[in-house]
Amino acid sequence: MERSGWLAVPGSRGGRAVVEALNADWRQLVEHRPPQVLEWSVRRPELGDRPELADLLDRASAGCDTTLHALLAEAQSGDRLAARTVLQSLLGRLVRMAARDGRASADDYVAAAWCVLVAYPLAARPVRIAANLALDTLKAVHHERDGWGRAESAPWLAGEQLDQLERGIRQRVLDHGVAARLDAAQVIEAGLRLRLLDEPARLLLEGVYLRGLSGAEVARQSASTPGSVRVRCSRALRVLAAHAVELAEAA
């Protein structure tokens, strides 16, 4: 039985680690009782007086349009916890959709759902929100897969993938015994010189990780979509991570 979005993922095709990490993260959020939940109820009285995060998730998971509308409004105003709550409410659906999909994993569905929910048109589609989010996510996964091949991506929730790669490279020691000391710009430049990145990938990573642009901003500049930006970033970073030693030596 699912409870507050905490579920096992038997039979899902890939993505088990991501789903388990999201469940573990959610448990911590519920235990810590973040104060912005009370702030939501002040701005969104339809959420009730002094709501609990777990109760809001139960309502959202059951498809309550009032709850989802309020949470999405907060999410689209920049509240990441509200977005995280909506994502968790969709997790069961996402796992089931991935289990029925022969070519995409739960990772792909989670990543696509994050992009979909922050851009959901609340004014135009105020009812059947949960079903609409699930359908939009399904369409996004199929669009990315058909346009770019299988979308091997992780959810881009914190934008720290390149930072993690930097740290991993710094920890490697070169043959002459000097630890690699690289920043993000050097990692990207070395990847370009080694032909691990092409020019579009370089511009993409620089926009996101050096200039601090959002996925939507980079997508507009490159005549693409936020989902495509997410997928391309993940692919580029996977290539760089697989060649960490060569990057350290080339920098």
ZADO-1210 file (C-alpha; in nm, 4 decimals, padded with zeros to 6 digits):
<atoms>
<atom x="00.0000" y="00.0000" z="00.0000" code="MET" pos="1"/>
<atom x="00.1317" y="00.3456" z="-00.0890" code="GLU" pos="2"/>
<atom x="00.1390" y="00.6032" z="00.1878" code="ARG" pos="3"/>
<atom x="00.2404" y="00.9659" z="00.1408" code="SER" pos="4"/>
<atom x="00.4234" y="00.8803" z="-00.1783" code="GLY" pos="5"/>
<atom x="00.6548" y="00.6271" z="-00.0120" code="TRP" pos="6"/>
<atom x="00.6584" y="00.3219" z="-00.2332" code="LEU" pos="7"/>
<atom x="00.8745" y="00.0349" z="-00.3395" code="ALA" pos="8"/>
<atom x="00.9551" y="-00.0020" z="-00.7051" code="VAL" pos="9"/>
<atom x="00.9332" y="-00.3745" z="-00.7827" code="PRO" pos="10"/>
<atom x="00.9376" y="-00.4455" z="-01.1528" code="GLY" pos="11"/>
<atom x="01.0234" y="-00.0910" z="-01.2588" code="SER" pos="12"/>
<atom x="01.2706" y="-00.0670" z="-01.5417" code="ARG" pos="13"/>
<atom x="01.5676" y="00.1214" z="-01.3958" code="GLY" pos="14"/>
<atom x="01.5431" y="00.4234" z="-01.1714" code="GLY" pos="15"/>
<atom x="01.5191" y="00.2295" z="-00.8449" code="ARG" pos="16"/>
<atom x="01.7970" y="00.4353" z="-00.6871" code="ALA" pos="17"/>
<atom x="01.6312" y="00.7625" z="-00.7834" code="VAL" pos="18"/>
<atom x="01.2925" y="00.6582" z="-00.6475" code="VAL" pos="19"/>
<atom x="01.4433" y="00.5293" z="-00.3247" code="GLU" pos="20"/>
<atom x="01.6425" y="00.8511" z="-00.2847" code="ALA" pos="21"/>
<atom x="01.3285" y="01.0589" z="-00.3357" code="LEU" pos="22"/>
<atom x="01.1414" y="00.8506" z="-00.0790" code="ASN" pos="23"/>
<atom x="01.4232" y="00.8861" z="00.1745" code="ALA" pos="24"/>
<atom x="01.4426" y="01.2591" z="00.1123" code="ASP" pos="25"/>
<atom x="01.0683" y="01.2899" z="00.1578" code="TRP" pos="26"/>
<atom x="01.0746" y="01.1112" z="00.4913" code="ARG" pos="27"/>
<atom x="01.3307" y="01.3616" z="00.6154" code="GLN" pos="28"/>
<atom x="01.1223" y="01.6536" z="00.4935" code="LEU" pos="29"/>
<atom x="00.8155" y="01.5257" z="00.6780" code="VAL" pos="30"/>
<atom x="01.0152" y="01.4687" z="00.9960" code="GLU" pos="31"/>
<atom x="01.1690" y="01.8165" z="00.9879" code="HIS" pos="32"/>
<atom x="00.8296" y="01.9876" z="00.9411" code="ARG" pos="33"/>
<atom x="00.9592" y="02.2757" z="00.7280" code="PRO" pos="34"/>
<atom x="00.8138" y="02.6145" z="00.8315" code="PRO" pos="35"/>
<atom x="00.7150" y="02.7234" z="00.4819" code="GLN" pos="36"/>
<atom x="00.4213" y="02.4820" z="00.4962" code="VAL" pos="37"/>
<atom x="00.2543" y="02.7207" z="00.7413" code="LEU" pos="38"/>
<atom x="00.3438" y="03.0108" z="00.5147" code="GLU" pos="39"/>
<atom x="00.1587" y="02.8380" z="00.2333" code="TRP" pos="40"/>
<atom x="-00.1562" y="02.8193" z="00.4426" code="SER" pos="41"/>
<atom x="-00.1403" y="03.1950" z="00.5053" code="VAL" pos="42"/>
<atom x="-00.1170" y="03.2690" z="00.1336" code="ARG" pos="43"/>
<atom x="-00.3371" y="02.9779" z="00.0308" code="ARG" pos="44"/>
<atom x="-00.6168" y="02.9404" z="00.2881" code="PRO" pos="45"/>
<atom x="-00.7694" y="02.6664" z="00.0741" code="GLU" pos="46"/>
<atom x="-00.4933" y="02.4408" z="00.2092" code="LEU" pos="47"/>
<atom x="-00.6500" y="02.4621" z="00.5538" code="GLY" pos="48"/>
<atom x="-00.5349" y="02.5880" z="00.8920" code="ASP" pos="49"/>
<atom x="-00.1870" y="02.4641" z="00.9928" code="ARG" pos="50"/>
<atom x="-00.1647" y="02.1829" z="00.7373" code="PRO" pos="51"/>
<atom x="00.0900" y="01.9051" z="00.7728" code="GLU" pos="52"/>
<atom x="00.3175" y="01.8188" z="00.4807" code="LEU" pos="53"/>
<atom x="00.2175" y="01.4512" z="00.4862" code="ALA" pos="54"/>
<atom x="-00.1518" y="01.5416" z="00.4787" code="ASP" pos="55"/>
<atom x="-00.1007" y="01.7757" z="00.1848" code="LEU" pos="56"/>
<atom x="00.0770" y="01.4975" z="00.0022" code="LEU" pos="57"/>
<atom x="-00.2064" y="01.2552" z="00.0700" code="ASP" pos="58"/>
<atom x="-00.4526" y="01.5043" z="-00.0792" code="ARG" pos="59"/>
<atom x="-00.2343" y="01.5754" z="-00.3792" code="ALA" pos="60"/>
<atom x="-00.1719" y="01.2044" z="-00.4374" code="SER" pos="61"/>
<atom x="-00.5487" y="01.1495" z="-00.4353" code="ALA" pos="62"/>
<atom x="-00.5813" y="01.4069" z="-00.7140" code="GLY" pos="63"/>
<atom x="-00.7305" y="01.6957" z="-00.5147" code="CYS" pos="64"/>
<atom x="-00.7315" y="01.9842" z="-00.7621" code="ASP" pos="65"/>
<atom x="-00.7575" y="02.2469" z="-00.4880" code="THR" pos="66"/>
<atom x="-00.4431" y="02.1204" z="-00.3174" code="THR" pos="67"/>
<atom x="-00.2488" y="02.0675" z="-00.6389" code="LEU" pos="68"/>
<atom x="-00.3466" y="02.4112" z="-00.7709" code="HIS" pos="69"/>
<atom x="-00.2218" y="02.5798" z="-00.4542" code="ALA" pos="70"/>
<atom x="00.1018" y="02.3816" z="-00.4469" code="LEU" pos="71"/>
<atom x="00.1723" y="02.4447" z="-00.8145" code="LEU" pos="72"/>
<atom x="00.1068" y="02.8161" z="-00.7689" code="ALA" pos="73"/>
<atom x="00.3666" y="02.8183" z="-00.4914" code="GLU" pos="74"/>
<atom x="00.6056" y="02.6083" z="-00.6981" code="ALA" pos="75"/>
<atom x="00.5760" y="02.8397" z="-00.9950" code="GLN" pos="76"/>
<atom x="00.6519" y="03.1327" z="-00.7647" code="SER" pos="77"/>
<atom x="00.9865" y="02.9713" z="-00.6863" code="GLY" pos="78"/>
<atom x="00.9096" y="02.7492" z="-00.3859" code="ASP" pos="79"/>
<atom x="01.1086" y="02.4297" z="-00.4397" code="ARG" pos="80"/>
<atom x="00.9441" y="02.2448" z="-00.1514" code="LEU" pos="81"/>
<atom x="00.6035" y="02.2961" z="-00.3102" code="ALA" pos="82"/>
<atom x="00.7393" y="02.1618" z="-00.6388" code="ALA" pos="83"/>
<atom x="00.8984" y="01.8736" z="-00.4505" code="ARG" pos="84"/>
<atom x="00.5642" y="01.7928" z="-00.2873" code="THR" pos="85"/>
<atom x="00.3861" y="01.7787" z="-00.6224" code="VAL" pos="86"/>
<atom x="00.6631" y="01.5599" z="-00.7627" code="LEU" pos="87"/>
<atom x="00.6315" y="01.3204" z="-00.4688" code="GLN" pos="88"/>
<atom x="00.2548" y="01.3060" z="-00.5169" code="SER" pos="89"/>
<atom x="00.3142" y="01.1895" z="-00.8742" code="LEU" pos="90"/>
<atom x="00.5807" y="00.9344" z="-00.7896" code="LEU" pos="91"/>
<atom x="00.3512" y="00.6321" z="-00.7825" code="GLY" pos="92"/>
<atom x="00.2097" y="00.7213" z="-01.1232" code="ARG" pos="93"/>
<atom x="00.5571" y="00.7811" z="-01.2639" code="LEU" pos="94"/>
<atom x="00.6849" y="00.4434" z="-01.1462" code="VAL" pos="95"/>
<atom x="00.3842" y="00.2666" z="-01.2965" code="ARG" pos="96"/>
<atom x="00.4244" y="00.4488" z="-01.6281" code="MET" pos="97"/>
<atom x="00.7933" y="00.3598" z="-01.6383" code="ALA" pos="98"/>
<atom x="00.7127" y="-00.0051" z="-01.5643" code="ALA" pos="99"/>
<atom x="00.4884" y="-00.0135" z="-01.8718" code="ARG" pos="100"/>
<atom x="00.7451" y="00.1626" z="-02.0903" code="ASP" pos="101"/>
<atom x="00.9908" y="-00.0625" z="-02.2670" code="GLY" pos="102"/>
<atom x="01.2335" y="00.2162" z="-02.3554" code="ARG" pos="103"/>
<atom x="01.2355" y="00.4678" z="-02.0695" code="ALA" pos="104"/>
<atom x="01.3130" y="00.4361" z="-01.6991" code="SER" pos="105"/>
<atom x="01.1740" y="00.5893" z="-01.3833" code="ALA" pos="106"/>
<atom x="01.4653" y="00.8351" z="-01.3990" code="ASP" pos="107"/>
<atom x="01.3315" y="00.9668" z="-01.7288" code="ASP" pos="108"/>
<atom x="00.9786" y="01.0057" z="-01.5957" code="TYR" pos="109"/>
<atom x="01.0890" y="01.1789" z="-01.2764" code="VAL" pos="110"/>
<atom x="01.3063" y="01.4251" z="-01.4685" code="ALA" pos="111"/>
<atom x="01.0333" y="01.4988" z="-01.7209" code="ALA" pos="112"/>
<atom x="00.7719" y="01.5450" z="-01.4477" code="ALA" pos="113"/>
<atom x="00.9873" y="01.8054" z="-01.2748" code="TRP" pos="114"/>
<atom x="01.0046" y="02.0089" z="-01.5962" code="CYS" pos="115"/>
<atom x="00.6334" y="01.9632" z="-01.6646" code="VAL" pos="116"/>
<atom x="00.5047" y="02.0681" z="-01.3245" code="LEU" pos="117"/>
<atom x="00.6967" y="02.3955" z="-01.3046" code="VAL" pos="118"/>
<atom x="00.5521" y="02.5005" z="-01.6416" code="ALA" pos="119"/>
<atom x="00.1991" y="02.3660" z="-01.5965" code="TYR" pos="120"/>
<atom x="-00.0636" y="02.6151" z="-01.7264" code="PRO" pos="121"/>
<atom x="-00.2765" y="02.6549" z="-01.4164" code="LEU" pos="122"/>
<atom x="-00.5095" y="02.9184" z="-01.5602" code="ALA" pos="123"/>
<atom x="-00.5856" y="02.7186" z="-01.8718" code="ALA" pos="124"/>
<atom x="-00.6143" y="02.3751" z="-01.7093" code="ARG" pos="125"/>
<atom x="-00.7353" y="02.4135" z="-01.3474" code="PRO" pos="126"/>
<atom x="-00.9069" y="02.0731" z="-01.3177" code="VAL" pos="127"/>
<atom x="-00.7903" y="01.7121" z="-01.3450" code="ARG" pos="128"/>
<atom x="-00.4452" y="01.8445" z="-01.2675" code="ILE" pos="129"/>
<atom x="-00.2890" y="01.5150" z="-01.1575" code="ALA" pos="130"/>
<atom x="-00.4081" y="01.3359" z="-01.4701" code="ALA" pos="131"/>
<atom x="-00.2923" y="01.6230" z="-01.6893" code="ASN" pos="132"/>
<atom x="00.0509" y="01.6262" z="-01.5273" code="LEU" pos="133"/>
<atom x="00.0864" y="01.2529" z="-01.5823" code="ALA" pos="134"/>
<atom x="-00.0214" y="01.2796" z="-01.9471" code="LEU" pos="135"/>
<atom x="00.2086" y="01.5774" z="-02.0107" code="ASP" pos="136"/>
<atom x="00.4952" y="01.3848" z="-01.8541" code="THR" pos="137"/>
<atom x="00.4261" y="01.0841" z="-02.0755" code="LEU" pos="138"/>
<atom x="00.4245" y="01.3078" z="-02.3830" code="LYS" pos="139"/>
<atom x="00.7472" y="01.4770" z="-02.2733" code="ALA" pos="140"/>
<atom x="00.9272" y="01.1457" z="-02.2244" code="VAL" pos="141"/>
<atom x="00.8172" y="01.0214" z="-02.5656" code="HIS" pos="142"/>
<atom x="00.9092" y="01.3510" z="-02.7296" code="HIS" pos="143"/>
<atom x="01.2582" y="01.3507" z="-02.5788" code="GLU" pos="144"/>
<atom x="01.3141" y="00.9861" z="-02.6635" code="ARG" pos="145"/>
<atom x="01.1954" y="01.0199" z="-03.0215" code="ASP" pos="146"/>
<atom x="01.3885" y="01.3396" z="-03.0768" code="GLY" pos="147"/>
<atom x="01.7154" y="01.2514" z="-02.9055" code="TRP" pos="148"/>
<atom x="01.7241" y="00.8743" z="-02.8634" code="GLY" pos="149"/>
<atom x="01.6673" y="00.7173" z="-02.5268" code="ARG" pos="150"/>
<atom x="01.6739" y="00.9880" z="-02.2621" code="ALA" pos="151"/>
<atom x="01.9349" y="00.8615" z="-02.0191" code="GLU" pos="152"/>
<atom x="01.9080" y="01.1336" z="-01.7616" code="SER" pos="153"/>
<atom x="01.8883" y="01.1954" z="-01.3923" code="ALA" pos="154"/>
<atom x="01.6493" y="01.4444" z="-01.2386" code="PRO" pos="155"/>
<atom x="01.8046" y="01.7881" z="-01.2594" code="TRP" pos="156"/>
<atom x="01.6834" y="01.9106" z="-00.9225" code="LEU" pos="157"/>
<atom x="01.9804" y="02.0898" z="-00.7747" code="ALA" pos="158"/>
<atom x="02.2057" y="02.1718" z="-01.0686" code="GLY" pos="159"/>
<atom x="02.5112" y="02.0301" z="-00.8924" code="GLU" pos="160"/>
<atom x="02.6113" y="01.7571" z="-01.1373" code="GLN" pos="161"/>
<atom x="02.9090" y="01.9475" z="-01.2747" code="LEU" pos="162"/>
<atom x="03.0190" y="02.0434" z="-00.9233" code="ASP" pos="163"/>
<atom x="03.0182" y="01.6747" z="-00.8319" code="GLN" pos="164"/>
<atom x="03.2237" y="01.5966" z="-01.1393" code="LEU" pos="165"/>
<atom x="03.4762" y="01.8656" z="-01.0448" code="GLU" pos="166"/>
<atom x="03.5117" y="01.7202" z="-00.6976" code="ARG" pos="167"/>
<atom x="03.5584" y="01.3724" z="-00.8400" code="GLY" pos="168"/>
<atom x="03.8329" y="01.4911" z="-01.0734" code="ILE" pos="169"/>
<atom x="04.0081" y="01.6846" z="-00.7969" code="ARG" pos="170"/>
<atom x="04.0250" y="01.3662" z="-00.5917" code="GLN" pos="171"/>
<atom x="04.2124" y="01.1828" z="-00.8653" code="ARG" pos="172"/>
<atom x="04.5915" y="01.1917" z="-00.8542" code="VAL" pos="173"/>
<atom x="04.7904" y="01.2174" z="-01.1752" code="LEU" pos="174"/>
<atom x="05.0882" y="00.9930" z="-01.2570" code="ASP" pos="175"/>
<atom x="05.3310" y="01.2584" z="-01.1375" code="HIS" pos="176"/>
<atom x="05.1559" y="01.2697" z="-00.8012" code="GLY" pos="177"/>
<atom x="04.9968" y="01.6137" z="-00.8267" code="VAL" pos="178"/>
<atom x="04.6285" y="01.6290" z="-00.7425" code="ALA" pos="179"/>
<atom x="04.4151" y="01.7758" z="-01.0169" code="ALA" pos="180"/>
<atom x="04.2820" y="02.1218" z="-00.9346" code="ARG" pos="181"/>
<atom x="04.0051" y="02.2104" z="-01.1752" code="LEU" pos="182"/>
<atom x="03.7088" y="02.4416" z="-01.1729" code="ASP" pos="183"/>
<atom x="03.3964" y="02.4112" z="-01.3858" code="ALA" pos="184"/>
<atom x="03.5336" y="02.6255" z="-01.6672" code="ALA" pos="185"/>
<atom x="03.8474" y="02.4131" z="-01.6914" code="GLN" pos="186"/>
<atom x="03.6473" y="02.0900" z="-01.6963" code="VAL" pos="187"/>
<atom x="03.4360" y="02.2186" z="-01.9846" code="ILE" pos="188"/>
<atom x="03.7347" y="02.3552" z="-02.1749" code="GLU" pos="189"/>
<atom x="03.9278" y="02.0300" z="-02.1347" code="ALA" pos="190"/>
<atom x="03.6260" y="01.8337" z="-02.2518" code="GLY" pos="191"/>
<atom x="03.6112" y="02.0463" z="-02.5648" code="LEU" pos="192"/>
<atom x="03.9810" y="01.9993" z="-02.6409" code="ARG" pos="193"/>
<atom x="03.9509" y="01.6244" z="-02.5972" code="LEU" pos="194"/>
<atom x="03.6468" y="01.6269" z="-02.8274" code="ARG" pos="195"/>
<atom x="03.4302" y="01.4851" z="-02.5523" code="LEU" pos="196"/>
<atom x="03.2044" y="01.7876" z="-02.6046" code="LEU" pos="197"/>
<atom x="03.1044" y="01.9621" z="-02.9230" code="ASP" pos="198"/>
<atom x="03.0498" y="02.3362" z="-02.9430" code="GLU" pos="199"/>
<atom x="02.6732" y="02.3251" z="-02.8750" code="PRO" pos="200"/>
<atom x="02.7329" y="02.1091" z="-02.5662" code="ALA" pos="201"/>
<atom x="03.0004" y="02.3502" z="-02.4440" code="ARG" pos="202"/>
<atom x="02.7650" y="02.6478" z="-02.4799" code="LEU" pos="203"/>
<atom x="02.4916" y="02.4543" z="-02.3046" code="LEU" pos="204"/>
<atom x="02.7061" y="02.3643" z="-02.0021" code="LEU" pos="205"/>
<atom x="02.8547" y="02.7119" z="-01.9792" code="GLU" pos="206"/>
<atom x="02.5089" y="02.8671" z="-01.9826" code="GLY" pos="207"/>
<atom x="02.3769" y="02.6443" z="-01.7071" code="VAL" pos="208"/>
<atom x="02.6803" y="02.6001" z="-01.4818" code="TYR" pos="209"/>
<atom x="02.8927" y="02.9105" z="-01.5389" code="LEU" pos="210"/>
<atom x="02.6396" y="03.1797" z="-01.6191" code="ARG" pos="211"/>
<atom x="02.3747" y="03.0416" z="-01.3856" code="GLY" pos="212"/>
<atom x="02.0944" y="03.0448" z="-01.6425" code="LEU" pos="213"/>
<atom x="01.7841" y="02.8387" z="-01.5876" code="SER" pos="214"/>
<atom x="01.6969" y="02.5494" z="-01.8155" code="GLY" pos="215"/>
<atom x="01.4166" y="02.7605" z="-01.9629" code="ALA" pos="216"/>
<atom x="01.6534" y="03.0491" z="-02.0385" code="GLU" pos="217"/>
<atom x="01.9070" y="02.8213" z="-02.2059" code="VAL" pos="218"/>
<atom x="01.6264" y="02.6558" z="-02.4017" code="ALA" pos="219"/>
<atom x="01.5063" y="02.9913" z="-02.5337" code="ARG" pos="220"/>
<atom x="01.8575" y="03.0917" z="-02.6380" code="GLN" pos="221"/>
<atom x="01.9153" y="02.7621" z="-02.8180" code="SER" pos="222"/>
<atom x="01.5665" y="02.7377" z="-02.9732" code="ALA" pos="223"/>
<atom x="01.5127" y="02.4188" z="-02.7761" code="SER" pos="224"/>
<atom x="01.2985" y="02.3046" z="-02.4819" code="THR" pos="225"/>
<atom x="01.3802" y="02.2797" z="-02.1109" code="PRO" pos="226"/>
<atom x="01.3403" y="01.9032" z="-02.1357" code="GLY" pos="227"/>
<atom x="01.5939" y="01.8832" z="-02.4163" code="SER" pos="228"/>
<atom x="01.8344" y="02.1013" z="-02.2186" code="VAL" pos="229"/>
<atom x="01.8030" y="01.8658" z="-01.9226" code="ARG" pos="230"/>
<atom x="01.8664" y="01.5566" z="-02.1327" code="VAL" pos="231"/>
<atom x="02.1610" y="01.7087" z="-02.3192" code="ARG" pos="232"/>
<atom x="02.3217" y="01.8307" z="-01.9955" code="CYS" pos="233"/>
<atom x="02.2946" y="01.4877" z="-01.8385" code="SER" pos="234"/>
<atom x="02.4401" y="01.3194" z="-02.1452" code="ARG" pos="235"/>
<atom x="02.7316" y="01.5631" z="-02.1670" code="ALA" pos="236"/>
<atom x="02.8120" y="01.5223" z="-01.7986" code="LEU" pos="237"/>
<atom x="02.8031" y="01.1442" z="-01.8222" code="ARG" pos="238"/>
<atom x="03.0581" y="01.1586" z="-02.1041" code="VAL" pos="239"/>
<atom x="03.2838" y="01.3885" z="-01.9013" code="LEU" pos="240"/>
<atom x="03.2539" y="01.1751" z="-01.5890" code="ALA" pos="241"/>
<atom x="03.3581" y="00.8660" z="-01.7849" code="ALA" pos="242"/>
<atom x="03.6834" y="01.0422" z="-01.8855" code="HIS" pos="243"/>
<atom x="03.7781" y="01.2047" z="-01.5556" code="ALA" pos="244"/>
<atom x="04.1437" y="01.1025" z="-01.5720" code="VAL" pos="245"/>
<atom x="04.1878" y="01.2330" z="-01.9273" code="GLU" pos="246"/>
<atom x="04.0200" y="01.5609" z="-01.8260" code="LEU" pos="247"/>
<atom x="04.2558" y="01.6025" z="-01.5329" code="ALA" pos="248"/>
<atom x="04.5581" y="01.5431" z="-01.7534" code="GLU" pos="249"/>
<atom x="04.4349" y="01.7751" z="-02.0280" code="ALA" pos="250"/>
<atom x="04.3584" y="02.0706" z="-01.8034" code="ALA" pos="251"/>
</atoms>
